[in-house]
Amino acid sequence: MLEKLRAKIGNKGKVFEDYGGYEIIVLDSEKFPWKDVFEMLIDSGFQIWINKKNSHIQIESKPEVN
């Protein structure tokens, strides 16, 4: 999944593994593939949080715990 996210996001953001989930830093919010990234994460069973980190939007995801 990490490589699929990196391929989809390209140079519009950075993706890091983070405690079983992912941290994504959005570098180009106008060209970022928002819908595709959110669908990939949700369809794979991840919960998503959106914050701001330094002047960039940060997307954090963790596996959903049932």
C-alpha positions in Angstrom: 0.0 0.0 0.0 2.9 2.4 0.8 4.2 2.2 -2.7 0.7 2.6 -4.2 0.2 5.7 -2.2 3.6 7.1 -3.2 2.9 6.4 -6.9 -0.5 8.0 -6.7 0.7 11.1 -4.9 4.0 11.6 -6.7 5.7 14.9 -6.0 2.5 16.5 -4.7 3.1 15.1 -1.2 5.3 12.9 1.0 4.2 9.5 2.5 5.6 7.9 5.6 4.7 4.8 7.5 3.5 5.6 11.0 2.6 3.0 13.6 0.7 0.7 11.2 -0.8 3.6 9.3 0.5 6.4 7.2 1.4 10.1 7.5 0.9 12.1 4.3 2.2 15.6 4.0 0.5 17.5 1.2 3.0 19.7 -0.7 0.7 20.9 -3.6 -2.9 21.1 -2.4 -4.3 22.2 -5.7 -2.9 19.2 -7.7 -3.1 16.6 -4.8 -5.3 13.6 -5.7 -7.6 14.0 -2.7 -10.4 11.7 -3.7 -8.1 8.9 -4.9 -6.0 9.0 -1.7 -9.1 9.1 0.6 -10.7 6.3 -1.3 -7.5 4.1 -1.1 -7.3 4.6 2.6 -11.0 4.1 3.4 -11.3 1.1 1.2 -8.3 -0.5 2.9 -10.0 0.0 6.3 -8.1 3.0 7.6 -9.5 5.9 9.7 -8.3 9.4 8.6 -7.4 12.6 10.5 -6.6 15.9 8.9 -4.4 18.5 10.6 -2.0 21.2 9.7 1.7 20.7 10.3 4.1 23.5 9.7 2.3 25.2 6.8 1.2 22.0 5.1 -1.9 19.9 5.4 -1.2 16.6 7.1 -3.3 13.4 6.6 -2.8 10.7 9.3 -4.3 7.3 8.9 -4.5 4.3 11.2 -6.2 0.9 10.7 -9.7 0.9 12.0 -10.1 -1.1 15.2 -13.3 -3.0 15.6 
